[in-house]
Amino acid sequence: MEYRGYDSAGVAVVADGAISYRKKAGKIVNLVADLEANPLPDSGLGIGHTRWATHGGPTDANAHPHVSTGDRVALIHNGIIENFAVLRAELEAEGTEFTSETDSEAAAQLLGREVSAGVDLADAMRAVCNRLEGAFTLVAVDALEPHRLVAARRNSPLVVGVGDGENFVASDVSAFIEFTRFAIELGQDQVVDVTADSIVVTDFAGNPADTHPFEVTWDLSAAEKSGYDWFMRKEIYEQPRAVADTLLGRYNTDGSLKLDELHIPESELRLVDKIVIVACGTAYYAGLVAKYAIEHWTRIACEVEIASEFRYRDPIITRSTLVVTLSQSGETADTLMAIRHAREQHAKVIAICNTNGATIPRESDAVIYTHAGPEIGVASTKGFLTQVAACYLLGLYLAQVRGTMYDDEIHAVMAELAATPPLIQKVLDELDPIKELAKRFIDQKSVLFLGRHVGYPVALEGALKLKEIAYLHAEGFPAGELKHGPIALVEEGIPIFIIVPPQGRDQLHDKVVSNIQEVRARGALTIVLAEEGDHEVDPYADVLFRLPKVSTLLQPLVATVPLQMFACELATLKGYDVDQPRNLAKSVTVE
Ligand code: M6R
């Protein structure tokens, strides 16, 4: 689970009527070294946590588990407890001494107080949950109950792994996929009471609660590096299959679309008068790409909005607005809050998500799963390509339902989309020059990316990858906007990646070729991504990378790949941890 947070880690076990624990700042290797030097007692019950710091720096003391005064309970927490200061003051007034600066310890101390007073562990957990505000997944053990743990969730993920004579709880299934594929998805505001042979789920009031069992469709190897140095590199190479799997079964042999999973009546889809795509980070950029296609195909106005901004600006959402959320993890708190806001305004919400059993699909009206397999590298890669592919399926489906494209037009686009996986593979097979290029960038301080139309979000995504994993200042701009300001950044030798639209089939091609000349005339080193056979760019490209011929709207599926690999290669050469870049975590489950 380290990809979810890696600034400190800890474990606790229950044995011999006591809780034993170790916790260490830094990556898990530090904890492992400590455990090797000071082993924990054998036990059949344990909890572990990797942290992404919110309250209190990444120190040993702030690492989880947090143990209540008197060592009665140990607890781990994901999320943010917003009213922790009030709770902490209350407990301190009673004489409780806190040993960390975290919000989480307030929950541990509250739980310890209840259990020490004789309250049953699950009842105590429910009582604690009812006092907490904010987002939390909590897992706790009691020193006197060596065969039982309790866990709870609100606005933060928790799944149960159902084994044979053993059970698990975790933030996601990759934690226990080695042991079982059978899982139970916990709903909002539920508590689960787990022993090796029993799983009891209730709501926060103690009433029995409905659960949703599911079977994980991928196996352990999908969550392993399989010989690659980084998950990110493996995931870049998985993209042809990931896109193919996302398209699989969603179109008929004649090219018409079938999105059986939508469960939104066609009559309702015909009434939609606005689409709002909401997402964060890379998923937001996938949404920006999708806007061009969706508006073009459906003639419905489509806005794309950063989820963390969405609900706080009182967006205009009505019953006839279709909100489409993109999230690889399905747990991004900003996106989840946007969904709740949209549904409060009676909008229909379709989630495009990669994670079965996650909160976002559960809280949406419908879901289109991207079948990318688990994405573990913190920098999203196959997430982006599959989100674009899924949005295109949705766009074509809406066009089909609303009759805004002729059948043969839909079939032609679908046929081209279905033909992209081998083209993505071709890009992957020809990446050596990009890898070589990275060697020239080790001491580079700043890089720019230019694109127009769908090439603009590709530029943004190329820049984000460099920022995230190579810690390099990088900016993406719409090439046409250059002359309105950003061109002042161009100085002798500055590298600029330019994504060139298809030649002869795109009205912006020549304008982008002019933009290349403009920056080159001012000393930039131009790195040009242009399609095969486009020789107009040759004189102005210091470095030229060829892309397969595709139509404009499909170009992001091939043009993004070299930019991903460039960032991966550069970060590797710089000696950085590509899969666990500083300050980041894979799933951002706090607002
Ligand atoms: O899981 P999500 O798709 O909701 O995640 C959204 C962003 O947090 C994510 O794309 C982030 O920007 C990645 N680190 C980008 O590489």
Residues whose N, C-alpha, C, O or C-beta is under 5 A from the ligand:
A	BS01	M6R	C280 G281 T282 A283 L326 S327 Q328 S329 G330 T332 V378 A379 S380 K586 V588
